[in-house]
């Protein structure tokens, strides 16, 4: 009873994080992201379904054959005894193959198997008091089960609130501008595309879609999968852009799409038909000539239910979709189903169709208004989108965190409905919604525009990089969320400009494949780009590569700064890389290069050479590389039940093996009652012919149960026959026990293998780790090692009385000729140059190139100048920091903070420190490299340079930046009037005389402190008595003080007009004909010098004189 209880104690499910790239059946690529542990103890019951779990079997031909007849089991039994035992205990009524729906068809069956989809099963129970956590834990303890997990509940990332509206518009004017504008009547309301300040928004806080449409409007060959509620596929504003196959309803397992508002709204944002005089516009909806991107409805939500989240991405990839648009997530933070992440990874690897290499999966970040690990949005395989409002601020509901990739308009309808995102709704309608699921399709639409513009020429990673690099910085509007809303807010126009820069450069080779053909050769094959440019191939022992320098013609053997050695340059389409080490992974990168020596971004590939006899010792294996069997090792199953050795960490046992990291183990107890095992773990083939003494060591812990045994054996004929070294039939005394023994029988043998065999029926277990095979020889150099000292020196050391040391840049070596004494600098036929010959036991190789791998071989020189077979070593010199470009600078006014004055380094490296220098002296604290550009903000006057430092050297970056402090000028203004002390009703002209007003100062005239007049340097005004006239002038200069400036005050004196009159007196009257008469004028209020005009019979007469 105690033994039974111990097997089921596993309170936490541990899922190992990993990233793998492997070749499965027919060389299908399987690429998966991280799978962090989910602690079931911290998961609430509401987070998962209460009547079912998911399990995935480990790959095993015997088990897979048994499962073939049980793709759907209505009695809950699968024909696997240890699983069926638990199925009966937990009242499993149905056991279904999880990735099975007829819509997936058979065309890609083998590819699906390579991804392990056929190994997933959903177990549905009929128990009333089921403990899901206990059930998951029990299945996880079975060694044939790779994954056991609850079925976590999902939810639609639905609008926080919405307001459906009719197909009419209250604003048809719009801002036509100079860009192409669709004739869709409601386009002017879609502020998220073109923000002119509608509904109190900030002008231009949009995705610059009209500008983008000048470049690209869509492509009917690009498919976007809408994994959401069903699309109303016959909507008059969507029908023209629906995919020819419409889609599939994964909830009901039928081709009948049930239209649903949310999915219809999302679809309209991506690709409502443009320029059809109907409704709204879509981001990639085309020009109205049937050229919009196509919408594939992958329905995973109905009005009452949901399902098929693991199937929809597979269906989308298999049917040519390039973009997977998703607005769903788990209801609880920090949980995920591996089956759904597998499906996302499958789409990312196999999606794209002919439009894109790989698919891009885009997710809404969530509407919880919080940070945290919200899956799938936070998953590395997802491109995550947060939401902003019409003022570029984070929408109040939007999630935020460092895993967000970008932000996009999601709207806010909380106070004004039309501040939401306007798109299509069911029943041929339209409406404003808000949510990150409204922001997300903006990004999907822009991704579709990018793919449309560069059809067939980009990878999904390119699209992601383009969109993230082309956003608008919106952190000035979001100072409390810096770094948690992605790189910025989506900008469609800038994304297409960035795409054009990709296309205007040299295109990559269309394909690049590395295939191992032997233990020493990997064949490289590629297809040239459409311009048939030449190709340059570089290789490295690690996946780190530098960037070729434009304008430089490289030749074979040259190194690339940052990593990589040139292997081939030319117009061919194949190259055979030979002279390699066996059992070794090699990395390659292929660049197109045109006639003017411009290089493409490059495509990468890698391959392992095939297994060969291991002849260099010590040989170590700690099993920590992965949970897969190490390269060239073997497992044999003599029982035939598939119950064999595994690599990883054993759970469910007490005590657990006290070993570090992964180890090899056979968990007989985990296979359950009645099950027997007879299985071998076997080393690669070992050539010990040069060794006079061989020692085998390892750590292990064997826990015995009656009838089981653990046996260690060796073979000297490549496994044809075996000789026992030791057998354990009782539990080892220590945990772990260290085994170390000289195995004299294998010394001098060339076909040696060791094996660990476990035999038993429902025994306990055997765990083995840290295997090391060492040897000593009297006719070979020993303890040969190469160690980098700095960027240009490698120190070599060895044990041997007389040694010949040679080096090679490629690792290809010839054999020295016996009888010939070599000197430093001589070459060896077949490869290698002599570094040293003599009796010392060390040598310093100097004058080397940074970041370069050097290969060495040391031969023992025996009597008569006979050379041994030689031993090899290699290492890489330390790297100099990469030189990047410094830019920025500018001017600012004295006595002000230099806000906005920045100095930027074009990129940076992790592990490198960057110091800004002002006038040659350190300025501020150093910045740590992060793989992207670095910026120093608000820098003051001076001449700036920068340096980069790693652990080994400091070098200067390119470029000098000037920052200048400009003296400020005082702004003043005075005014003059053409008259004062005027009569009432007189118009006076006032003129402003500015000082430091600039080319176009602005003026505000003031009368008695009240603004009047126009923006002009002159002011015409009819004053009243005691009016005070003043002007406020704003200078157009940027570096001034006292701006705006107020002028002097002009106090006006205005007097009322006096009545003017005049009478005349004649000196005689009447008079005789011909007599002279004097008329005299007597004025009233005529002033000091009135003027006169005498009249005779109504006509002007006489002069200006009072007489």
LOKE-895833 format. One record per residue (C-alpha): x, y, z. Coordinates in pm, whole numbers, padded with zeros to 5 digits, always signed. Example, Ala and Ser with C-alpha at 12.3 -4.5 7.8 and 13.67 -1.06 7.14 Angstrom:
BEGIN
+01230-00450+00780 +01367-00106+00714 
//
This chain:
BEGIN
+00000+00000+00000 +00285+00240+00081 +00443+00176-00257 +00115+00253-00436 +00069+00582-00255 +00420+00701-00328 +00365+00670-00701 +00083+00927-00705 +00236+01209-00502 +00303+01484-00760 +00140+01812-00660 +00298+02022-00934 +00309+01962-01307 +00643+02063-01448 +00672+02145-01815 +01030+02194-01929 +01105+02511-02122 +01269+02438-02454 +01328+02559-02807 +01391+02287-03062 +01461+02268-03431 +01459+01910-03547 +01412+01712-03863 +01130+01462-03842 +00964+01249-04111 +01052+01370-04460 +01261+01654-04314 +00960+01846-04179 +01076+02136-03969 +00937+02142-03614 +01008+02466-03428 +00859+02524-03083 +00892+02808-02836 +00921+02809-02460 +00692+02605-02235 +00739+02748-01884 +00617+02544-01587 +00256+02582-01475 +00217+02521-01102 -00123+02358-01061 -00125+02446-00692 -00163+02811-00791 -00436+02756-01052 -00795+02818-00946 -01063+02557-01017 -01255+02805-01228 -00963+02825-01471 -01017+02479-01623 -01292+02245-01735 -01406+02005-01464 -01475+01696-01675 -01175+01646-01903 -00797+01659-01943 -00550+01641-02230 -00266+01392-02261 +00010+01353-02517 +00195+01025-02562 +00568+01017-02612 +00672+00910-02963 +00694+00534-02973 +00617+00310-03271 +00462+00035-03060 +00230+00273-02880 +00144+00458-03200 +00048+00131-03366 -00180+00047-03074 -00341+00391-03096 -00413+00368-03468 -00730+00170-03401 -00836+00403-03119 -00859+00749-03275 -01197+00772-03104 -01288+00549-02813 -01644+00568-02690 -01571+00333-02399 -01271+00534-02283 -01011+00261-02350 -00713+00303-02580 -00549-00038-02575 -00255+00086-02364 -00277-00106-02034 -00122+00149-01799 -00335+00430-01947 -00652+00220-01956 -00601+00138-01588 -00624+00507-01504 -00904+00563-01756 -01114+00307-01573 -01026+00451-01234 -01127+00803-01341 -01436+00685-01530 -01319+00811-01867 -01615+00765-02100 -01467+00909-02420 -01106+00922-02536 -01074+01120-02859 -00775+01195-03074 -00760+01567-03012 -00634+01690-03349 -00884+01495-03552 -01150+01668-03762 -01221+01563-04116 -01165+01918-04237 -00790+01877-04182 -00794+01608-04449 -00506+01376-04533 -00289+01594-04755 -00062+01695-04467 -00097+01384-04247 +00275+01315-04239 +00353+01675-04153 +00096+01661-03873 +00260+01344-03742 +00601+01511-03747 +00449+01766-03510 +00310+01489-03289 -00055+01590-03335 -00159+01222-03359 -00028+01167-03005 -00272+01409-02838 -00590+01271-02677 -00877+01435-02491 -01010+01226-02201 -01370+01307-02101 -01491+01162-01772 -01824+01071-01622 -01719+01129-01262 -01922+01351-01031 -01641+01429-00787 -01339+01448-01013 -01017+01607-00887 -00868+01734-01213 -00535+01824-01054 -00494+01476-00909 -00593+01322-01242 -00337+01529-01434 -00068+01438-01183 -00140+01066-01208 -00120+01059-01589 +00195+01272-01586 +00375+01010-01377 +00338+00755-01659 +00664+00736-01849 +00485+00699-02182 +00306+01032-02130 +00490+01343-02246 +00223+01593-02138 -00081+01581-01913 -00270+01904-01853 -00613+02044-01768 -00824+02193-02045 -00798+02561-01960 -01102+02775-02030 -01086+03035-02307 -01275+03355-02364 -01334+03594-02646 -01147+03919-02585 -01476+04094-02645 -01549+04468-02660 -01574+04622-02317 -01887+04795-02445 -02028+04879-02784 -02301+05061-02962 -02435+04915-03288 -02554+05180-03530 -02735+05192-03859 -02593+05213-04209 -02620+05591-04223 -02376+05868-04153 -02399+06195-03968 -02073+06319-04117 -02009+06278-04486 -01771+06566-04542 -01442+06413-04437 -01097+06539-04512 -01014+06443-04867 -00662+06584-04853 -00419+06491-05127 -00409+06115-05057 -00617+05847-05221 -00949+05844-05040 -01212+05569-05075 -01569+05666-05153 -01705+05464-04862 -01956+05700-04695 -01848+05628-04336 -01475+05647-04394 -01462+05997-04245 -01579+05853-03910 -01291+05606-03896 -01057+05831-03698 -00834+05533-03630 -00731+05543-03998 -00716+05921-04039 -00754+06135-03727 -00854+06491-03816 -00960+06569-03461 -01300+06399-03481 -01478+06370-03147 -01206+06557-02958 -00922+06339-03084 -00569+06459-03146 -00491+06525-03511 -00273+06257-03675 -00289+06015-03380 -00385+05743-03625 -00218+05475-03836 -00155+05705-04136 -00363+05481-04360 -00439+05730-04642 -00067+05781-04690 -00014+05404-04686 -00283+05352-04949 -00077+05565-05187 +00173+05275-05181 -00039+04960-05137 -00408+04878-05089 -00410+04497-05078 -00358+04179-05276 -00625+03918-05342 -00366+03640-05311 -00295+03722-04945 -00515+03533-04695 -00587+03644-04338 -00740+03383-04106 -00989+03541-03864 -00980+03299-03566 -01279+03442-03384 -01655+03436-03398 -01800+03365-03741 -01788+03633-04010 -02109+03741-04183 -01957+03636-04513 -02243+03778-04723 -02223+04124-04567 -02230+04374-04856 -01907+04528-04729 -01726+04195-04677 -01850+03951-04939 -01614+04074-05209 -01308+04005-04994 -01405+03664-04854 -01171+03371-04919 -01304+03136-05186 -01348+02857-04931 -01518+03092-04680 -01388+02898-04378 -01491+02641-04119 -01690+02623-03795 -01464+02438-03549 -01721+02463-03270 -01984+02259-03453 -01735+02071-03675 -01913+02182-03991 -01869+02414-04286 -02167+02623-04172 -02037+02956-04048 -02269+03114-03792 -02230+03493-03827 -02128+03660-03502 -02084+04030-03431 -01732+04025-03290 -01573+03825-03570 -01758+04034-03829 -01631+04357-03672 -01271+04229-03664 -01296+04115-04026 -01418+04456-04138 -01120+04631-03986 -00881+04396-04164 -01044+04405-04505 -01387+04558-04549 -01418+04625-04923 -01284+04971-05005 -01414+05221-05258 -01746+05042-05313 -01964+05337-05206 -02077+05123-04914 -02028+05154-04541 -01670+05159-04412 -01317+05093-04529 -01079+04812-04435 -00707+04846-04378 -00621+04605-04660 -00958+04617-04836 -00819+04699-05181 -00906+04975-05426 -01254+04858-05521 -01124+04647-05810 -01155+04308-05636 -00798+04340-05507 -00843+04336-05130 -00684+04066-04916 -00899+03761-04850 -01070+03678-04519 -01084+03318-04399 -01344+03264-04124 -01206+03017-03869 -01495+03008-03621 -01395+02913-03267 -01679+03097-03090 -02054+03084-03134 -02304+03279-02930 -02311+02997-02672 -01993+02794-02701 -01633+02772-02820 -01378+02519-02939 -01120+02420-03198 -00852+02666-03087 -00589+02399-03157 -00734+02312-03498 -00794+02655-03651 -00424+02751-03688 -00347+02413-03846 -00635+02452-04092 -00529+02808-04170 -00168+02710-04238 -00264+02411-04451 -00491+02633-04662 -00237+02904-04737 -00314+03178-04482 -00026+03418-04418 -00166+03594-04113 -00351+03448-03815 -00570+03715-03648 -00671+03624-03291 -00880+03798-03026 -00909+03525-02765 -00726+03421-02450 -00742+03213-02133 -00965+03335-01852 -00685+03312-01596 -00337+03463-01599 -00030+03240-01626 -00193+02933-01779 -00187+02782-02128 -00248+02456-02310 +00054+02311-02485 -00164+02178-02766 -00269+02531-02857 +00086+02667-02841 +00189+02375-03062 -00078+02482-03311 +00045+02841-03305 +00401+02720-03365 +00273+02502-03651 +00112+02804-03819 +00424+03013-03770 +00637+02744-03934 +00401+02621-04208 +00174+02919-04275 +00234+03187-04534 +00129+03000-04844 +00310+03143-05147 +00289+03496-05008 +00518+03467-04706 +00783+03232-04568 +00615+03114-04249 +00303+03262-04094 +00267+03546-03843 +00029+03500-03550 -00116+03825-03414 -00299+03842-03079 -00496+04099-02884 -00320+04173-02554 -00639+04153-02347 -00887+04388-02181 -00806+04328-01814 -00633+04663-01768 -00338+04488-01605 +00005+04339-01659 +00096+03972-01618 +00150+03663-01828 -00172+03662-02028 -00153+03377-02278 -00142+03335-02570 -00067+03707-02616 +00248+03693-02402 +00383+03386-02584 +00701+03438-02787 +00526+03285-03089 +00259+03557-03083 +00275+03919-03200 +00084+04106-02930 -00113+04431-02969 -00223+04674-02695 -00490+04943-02749 -00480+05324-02761 -00754+05589-02777 -00797+05877-03022 -00541+06084-02828 -00273+05812-02846 -00308+05728-02479 -00333+05372-02352 -00698+05274-02358 -00818+05240-02000 -00899+04870-02042 -00585+04759-02228 -00338+04513-02080 +00025+04626-02072 +00358+04459-02010 +00706+04419-02151 +00585+04139-02383 +00361+04375-02581 +00498+04420-02935 +00310+04734-03047 +00000+04941-02976 -00279+05023-03219 -00607+05218-03205 -00865+05028-03003 -01087+05322-02914 -01286+05418-02606 -01665+05427-02620 -01712+05479-02247 -01815+05844-02285 -01859+05904-02658 -01963+05610-02875 -01798+05739-03191 -01458+05739-03019 -01462+05365-03068 -01346+05173-03376 -01605+05171-03654 -01645+04852-03854 -01893+04600-03989 -02152+04412-03780 -02397+04132-03849 -02731+04198-04017 -02547+04416-04271 -02483+04671-04000 -02201+04880-03863 -02098+04985-03517 -01837+05131-03286 -01657+04880-03060 -01368+04924-02821 -01106+04673-02713 -00764+04529-02781 -00950+04299-03019 -01027+04614-03219 -00661+04720-03208 -00533+04378-03313 -00696+04366-03661 -00536+04702-03744 -00200+04526-03703 -00321+04225-03902 -00440+04457-04178 -00107+04639-04191 +00076+04305-04192 -00142+04211-04490 -00044+04535-04668 +00325+04459-04606 +00287+04106-04742 +00086+04240-05037 +00361+04485-05127 +00642+04229-05093 +00453+03921-05207 +00667+03609-05173 +00981+03800-05071 +00966+03821-04691 +00967+03589-04392 +00719+03619-04106 +01009+03745-03893 +01068+04020-04152 +00704+04131-04125 +00722+04140-03747 +01047+04338-03755 +00909+04585-04011 +00594+04661-03814 +00779+04700-03484 +01050+04920-03637 +00804+05159-03802 +00576+05260-03515 +00523+05613-03384 +00666+05683-03039 +00365+05744-02812 +00536+05733-02474 +00512+06110-02434 +00137+06047-02404 +00195+05739-02184 +00475+05826-01938 +00350+05575-01684 +00377+05281-01923 +00721+05325-02078 +00839+04995-02224 +00503+04826-02165 +00312+04926-02479 +00552+04788-02735 +00775+04987-02966 +00502+05244-03026 +00170+05296-03204 +00115+05128-03540 +00194+05336-03852 +00087+05176-04180 +00263+05432-04398 +00598+05395-04224 +00562+05015-04233 +00526+05024-04612 +00817+05265-04645 +01023+05022-04435 +00909+04740-04663 +01018+04937-04968 +01361+04971-04814 +01371+04591-04779 +01268+04553-05143 +01503+04820-05270 +01799+04630-05124 +01941+04302-05246 +01696+04012-05210 +01794+03698-05021 +01838+03367-05197 +01493+03216-05234 +01593+02902-05040 +01894+02763-04854 +01931+02406-04723 +02212+02225-04540 +02215+01843-04555 +02469+01610-04392 +02582+01337-04634 +02863+01177-04433 +03061+01200-04112 +03281+01470-04266 +03064+01648-04526 +02757+01871-04539 +02609+01963-04877 +02468+02312-04921 +02202+02389-05182 +02029+02716-05263 +01805+02888-05512 +01921+03230-05630 +01702+03536-05592 +01490+03657-05882 +01776+03883-05995 +02005+03577-06017 +02265+03748-05798 +02576+03562-05688 +02580+03404-05344 +02829+03424-05057 +02820+03143-04798 +02975+03182-04454 +02994+02923-04176 +03044+02917-03802 +03059+02670-03516 +02789+02875-03341 +02468+03043-03468 +02620+03391-03434 +02697+03573-03760 +02822+03919-03849 +02710+04143-04135 +02918+04174-04454 +03049+04524-04522 +02894+04689-04828 +03141+04744-05109 +03387+04479-04984 +03465+04180-05206 +03524+03881-04979 +03727+03575-05062 +03730+03223-04922 +03878+03203-04575 +03811+03565-04480 +03629+03628-04155 +03323+03849-04110 +03329+04091-03820 +03075+03964-03570 +03106+03599-03668 +03147+03368-03966 +03415+03259-04214 +03365+03283-04589 +03319+02939-04741 +03207+03018-05095 +03148+03316-05327 +03016+03270-05678 +02733+03205-05920 +02671+02839-05840 +02380+02683-05656 +02560+02410-05455 +02866+02369-05237 +03000+02067-05053 +03156+02153-04718 +03401+01872-04647 +03677+01792-04400 +03441+01833-04104 +03428+01673-03763 +03177+01394-03713 +02882+01419-03476 +02907+01800-03492 +02658+02076-03573 +02766+02339-03829 +02590+02670-03894 +02566+02853-04227 +02438+03180-04369 +02382+03257-04737 +02388+03615-04870 +02297+03737-05217 +02559+03981-05349 +02509+04201-05654 +02758+04348-05901 +02818+04657-05687 +02895+04442-05380 +02574+04507-05193 +02464+04221-04967 +02122+04088-04870 +02017+04024-04509 +02099+03654-04543 +01927+03319-04487 +02048+03067-04227 +02069+02688-04216 +02244+02425-04005 +02309+02050-03998 +02484+01780-03794 +02748+01568-03960 +02672+01198-03942 +02797+00979-03660 +03153+00847-03669 +03382+00655-03442 +03486+00864-03143 +03865+00858-03109 +03940+01167-02902 +03916+01137-02525 +03806+01218-02262 +03450+01155-02379 +03179+01311-02158 +02799+01296-02159 +02586+01476-01899 +02254+01454-02096 +02184+01823-02035 +02167+01922-02402 +01798+01833-02429 +01544+01567-02338 +01624+01385-02661 +01873+01100-02691 +02220+01249-02753 +02352+01234-03106 +02491+00889-03201 +02370+00714-02885 +02133+00416-02912 +01842+00269-02719 +01745-00095-02766 +01405-00241-02667 +01436-00619-02619 +01093-00650-02459 +00914-00485-02751 +00665-00284-02547 +00818+00056-02600 +00914+00085-02234 +01268+00212-02273 +01528+00452-02137 +01436+00820-02129 +01630+01144-02097 +01510+01411-01855 +01415+01436-01488 +01215+01155-01331 +00918+01247-01115 +00679+01059-00891 +00943+00859-00703 +01077+00870-00351 +01362+00932-00325 +01427+01099-00657 +01776+01043-00799 +02017+01301-00655 +02158+01386-00994 +02211+01729-01154 +02008+01844-01455 +01885+01585-01703 +01994+01223-01685 +01914+00888-01843 +01658+00678-01655 +01437+00375-01680 +01131+00416-01456 +00991+00065-01437 +00754+00162-01159 +00605+00432-01376 +00500+00177-01637 +00274+00010-01382 +00173-00335-01269 +00224-00625-01511 +00461-00438-01740 +00811-00568-01814 +01119-00395-01948 +01444-00515-02104 +01618-00215-02253 +01972-00098-02329 +02134+00246-02329 +02438+00225-02560 +02727+00464-02624 +02847+00566-02969 +03124+00355-03123 +03460+00426-02956 +03809+00384-03106 +04046+00319-02817 +04325+00171-03028 +04572+00444-02926 +04506+00403-02556 +04690+00169-02323 +04461+00234-02028 +04085+00316-02029 +03867+00424-01737 +03485+00433-01732 +03312+00654-01475 +02952+00763-01409 +02704+00854-01135 +02395+00641-01082 +02122+00540-00846 +01957+00199-00876 +01647+00125-00667 +01576-00248-00673 +01249-00438-00664 +01233-00814-00652 +01323-00967-00987 +01481-00659-01147 +01847-00606-01229 +02084-00342-01363 +02381-00453-01574 +02682-00270-01717 +02861-00434-02014 +03112-00364-02288 +03168-00483-02642 +03489-00483-02848 +03318-00585-03175 +03071-00301-03230 +02796-00464-03023 +02799-00810-03182 +02868-00964-02842 +02876-00824-02490 +03079-00893-02176 +02940-00801-01835 +03138-00559-01619 +02907-00549-01318 +02548-00625-01221 +02339-00468-00945 +02058-00673-00792 +02002-00462-00481 +01953-00092-00420 +02277+00102-00436 +02390+00224-00097 +02442+00589-00190 +02226+00833-00388 +02409+00882-00614 +02674+00612-00625 +02992+00691-00818 +03119+00413-01043 +03482+00439-01163 +03676+00144-01298 +03967+00074-01530 +03838-00150-01811 +04160-00313-01925 +03992-00535-02186 +03893-00240-02408 +04235-00071-02416 +04384-00087-02763 +04048-00188-02920 +03895+00005-03212 +03525-00102-03195 +03425-00047-02836 +03078+00024-02694 +02940+00034-02341 +02580-00037-02247 +02353-00007-01943 +02074-00265-01934 +01768-00263-01711 +01560-00580-01690 +01255-00620-01467 +00878-00643-01423 +00718-00353-01237 +01047-00285-01067 +01161+00051-00940 +01414+00244-01151 +01774+00304-01260 +01912+00654-01327 +02256+00719-01485 +02438+01052-01537 +02775+01222-01600 +02932+00940-01801 +03304+00992-01868 +03547+00773-02059 +03914+00862-02024 +04233+00704-02145 +04609+00736-02138 +04849+00664-02417 +05224+00642-02445 +05237+00730-02812 +05028+01048-02837 +05017+01405-02712 +04792+01434-02408 +04607+01714-02228 +04609+01926-02544 +04403+02243-02497 +04350+02581-02664 +04234+02878-02457 +04159+03232-02576 +04343+03501-02378 +04209+03813-02548 +04095+03929-02889 +04421+03840-03065 +04587+03564-02862 +04527+03193-02797 +04743+02996-02554 +04804+02628-02626 +04931+02370-02377 +04999+01996-02384 +05187+01707-02233 +05453+01547-02453 +05832+01531-02478 +05870+01647-02840 +05577+01803-03026 +05495+01938-03371 +05213+02197-03353 +05021+02310-03663 +04716+02532-03721 +04443+02578-03982 +04160+02831-04035 +03920+02558-04147 +03996+02255-03933 +04130+02059-04231 +04469+01902-04160 +04712+01688-04352 +04955+01437-04200 +05320+01536-04158 +05562+01322-04356 +05767+01086-04141 +06137+01159-04161 +06082+01528-04239 +06174+01787-03978 +05940+02085-04003 +06006+02446-03910 +05765+02724-03814 +05584+02865-04116 +05606+02551-04329 +05281+02408-04469 +05167+02050-04436 +05038+01881-04749 +04662+01839-04707 +04624+02134-04471 +04789+02313-04181 +05080+02549-04114 +05351+02478-03859 +05342+02698-03550 +05600+02528-03332 +05830+02227-03313 +06020+02145-02996 +06014+02019-02641 +05819+02296-02471 +05472+02221-02337 +05304+02551-02426 +05284+02808-02703 +05114+03149-02744 +04958+03208-03084 +04940+03589-03126 +04844+03845-03389 +04505+03682-03440 +04176+03821-03562 +03899+03885-03308 +03587+03663-03311 +03762+03398-03523 +03784+03022-03470 +04132+02870-03498 +04201+02497-03530 +04512+02321-03402 +04665+01976-03421 +04957+01846-03210 +05170+01547-03311 +05408+01358-03089 +05748+01338-03260 +05896+00997-03191 +06241+00855-03262 +06344+00872-03624 +06110+01169-03675 +05798+00953-03683 +05478+01141-03614 +05179+01020-03413 +04823+01041-03543 +04784+01373-03364 +04518+01524-03143 +04312+01833-03219 +04177+02136-03037 +04002+02452-03142 +03875+02771-02987 +03761+03121-03082 +03933+03448-03002 +03734+03691-02797 +03528+03946-02982 +03590+04315-03027 +03274+04514-02986 +03104+04575-03320 +03146+04931-03447 +02813+05113-03481 +02732+05463-03598 +02669+05763-03373 +02416+06022-03489 +02191+06298-03359 +02279+06628-03196 +02132+06970-03267 +02095+07309-03105 +01910+07439-02803 +01865+07774-02633 +02081+07886-02347 +01939+07866-01994 +01695+07591-02100 +01693+07214-02065 +01810+07065-02397 +01483+06874-02431 +01470+06660-02741 +01845+06680-02808 +01949+06317-02844 +02258+06121-02939 +02182+05775-03080 +02400+05470-03146 +02263+05271-03438 +02272+04936-03251 +02435+04758-02959 +02546+04417-02834 +02442+04241-02518 +02730+04218-02274 +02895+04536-02406 +02904+04869-02219 +02874+05195-02414 +03017+05525-02285 +02925+05861-02433 +03217+06104-02440 +03174+06482-02427 +03476+06675-02551 +03674+06354-02499 +03560+06301-02138 +03303+06048-02011 +02951+06192-02007 +02689+06030-01787 +02683+05665-01687 +02758+05391-01942 +02465+05216-02109 +02443+04838-02134 +02392+04694-02480 +02061+04522-02547 +02079+04425-02915 +01902+04741-03034 +01984+05109-03070 +02086+05313-02767 +01992+05676-02702 +02130+05939-02466 +01867+06204-02398 +01880+06579-02328 +02254+06613-02389 +02421+06951-02336 +02656+07154-02555 +02971+06980-02670 +03135+06748-02921 +03029+06387-02865 +03184+06054-02949 +03124+05709-02801 +03324+05402-02705 +03229+05039-02652 +03388+04809-02397 +03367+04437-02333 +03578+04228-02098 +03876+04242-02331 +03892+04571-02516 +03754+04919-02570 +03708+05066-02918 +03566+05387-03060 +03235+05396-03242 +03193+05570-03577 +03079+05931-03594 +03101+06264-03413 +02794+06456-03300 +02778+06829-03226 +02539+06987-02976 +02533+07367-02974 +02386+07606-02718 +02243+07911-02897 +02230+08247-02710 +01875+08368-02670 +01758+08713-02795 +01524+08943-02603 +01192+08997-02775 +01048+09354-02754 +00790+09558-02942 +00686+09926-02944 +00394+10094-03111 +00344+10440-03258 +00025+10614-03364 -00006+10866-03645 -00204+11113-03430 -00332+11178-03078 -00567+11432-02918 -00813+11366-03193 -01175+11450-03238 -01435+11194-03174 -01485+10966-03476 -01130+11000-03608 -00960+10676-03731 -00603+10640-03605 -00329+10412-03748 -00111+10228-03494 +00213+10065-03613 +00416+09795-03428 +00797+09799-03439 +00927+09453-03326 +01275+09367-03207 +01383+09002-03262 +01041+08918-03397 +01170+08686-03668 +01047+08648-04022 +00682+08603-03936 +00591+08732-03591 +00228+08724-03486 +00040+09020-03336 -00255+09053-03104 -00379+09412-03067 -00543+09501-02739 -00781+09788-02658 -00833+09832-02289 -00690+09474-02246 -00950+09330-02483 -00819+09152-02799 -00918+09329-03120 -00795+09356-03475 -00614+09111-03698 -00271+08951-03696 -00091+09246-03858 +00185+09488-03767 -00066+09777-03826 -00393+09839-03648 -00663+10081-03769 -00899+10195-03498 -01137+10481-03413 -01065+10548-03047 -01265+10694-02770 -01128+10921-02503 -00890+10747-02255 -00867+10427-02463 -00541+10237-02398 -00388+10072-02706 -00128+09794-02678 +00002+09503-02889 +00129+09157-02783 +00383+09022-03032 +00493+08657-03051 +00829+08606-03217 +00873+08334-03479 +01232+08281-03368 +01304+07961-03173 +01567+08081-02936 +01437+08393-02762 +01347+08521-02419 +01057+08740-02316 +00833+08581-02575 +00557+08687-02626 +00634+09054-02564 +00389+09334-02471 +00437+09683-02612 +00410+10026-02452 +00063+10163-02379 -00075+10448-02592 -00330+10658-02402 -00569+10827-02642 -00717+11179-02592 -01037+11223-02787 -01240+11550-02773 -01598+11615-02872 -01637+11824-03198 -01740+12201-03150 -02011+12341-03384 -01845+12549-03654 -02026+12847-03814 -01942+13162-04007 -02119+13492-04086 -02022+13761-04335 -02066+14140-04320 -02063+14370-04623 -01926+14725-04586 -02201+14879-04799 -02526+14777-04945 -02690+14878-05169 -02427+15020-05400 -02406+15174-05742 -02323+14971-06043 -01948+14933-06071 -01875+15004-05703 -01629+14778-05507 -01764+14614-05196 -01570+14436-04911 -01711+14122-04754 -01566+14012-04420 -01609+13660-04269 -01660+13615-03891 -01603+13244-03796 -01717+13068-03480 -01492+12774-03365 -01280+12817-03674 -00953+12756-03498 -00629+12942-03539 -00607+12916-03913 -00936+12828-04071 -00953+12806-04450 -01212+12987-04662 -01377+12926-04996 -01584+13224-05119 -01872+13153-05357 -02051+13384-05606 -02390+13268-05721 -02299+12914-05605 -01967+12908-05784 -01620+12907-05623 -01472+13250-05628 -01192+13444-05467 -00902+13325-05248 -00849+13158-04905 -00879+13480-04706 -01130+13614-04455 -01194+13935-04661 
//
